């Protein structure tokens, strides 16, 4: 697999993960793991991490021709 393909795919996956976290934050959806509710702060952290990774991948994709 070429580097550009890898960057495009990983950027898309991380972008989708950020979108999912954003939807969870705005809808205040409840998630339970082993019967225990997961608080909202992990979604904020996951959103931040996924956005940084997606933006980084797309910047590298754009600069790598």
C-alpha positions in Angstrom: 0.0 0.0 0.0 1.3 3.4 -0.9 1.8 6.1 1.7 -0.9 8.4 0.2 -3.5 5.6 0.3 -2.6 4.9 3.9 -2.9 8.6 4.9 -6.2 8.9 3.1 -7.7 5.8 4.7 -6.4 6.6 8.2 -7.6 10.2 8.0 -11.0 9.1 6.9 -11.3 6.5 9.7 -10.2 9.0 12.4 -12.5 11.7 10.9 -15.4 9.2 11.2 -14.4 8.4 14.7 -14.4 12.1 15.6 -17.8 12.5 14.0 -19.2 9.6 16.1 -17.9 11.2 19.2 -19.3 14.6 18.3 -22.7 13.0 17.7 -22.5 11.3 21.1 -21.7 14.6 22.8 -24.5 16.5 21.1 -27.1 13.8 21.7 -25.9 13.0 25.2 -26.2 9.3 24.3 -25.7 6.9 27.2 -23.1 4.2 26.8 -22.8 1.3 29.2 -19.9 -1.1 29.6 -20.4 -4.1 31.8 -23.5 -2.5 33.1 -21.8 0.7 34.2 -22.5 4.0 32.5 -19.5 5.7 30.7 -19.2 9.4 31.6 -19.0 12.0 28.8 -15.4 13.2 29.5 -13.9 10.3 27.6 -15.9 11.4 24.5 -14.3 14.8 24.7 -10.9 13.3 24.9 -11.6 10.9 22.1 -12.9 13.7 19.9 -9.8 15.8 20.5 -7.4 12.9 19.7 -9.4 11.7 16.7 -9.5 15.3 15.3 -5.8 15.8 15.7 -5.0 12.5 14.0 -7.4 13.1 11.2 -6.1 16.6 10.5 -2.5 15.4 10.7 -3.2 12.6 8.2 -4.9 14.9 5.7 -2.2 17.5 6.0 0.4 14.8 5.3 -1.7 13.5 2.4 -1.9 16.9 0.9 1.9 17.6 1.2 3.0 14.1 0.0 2.6 14.1 -3.7 
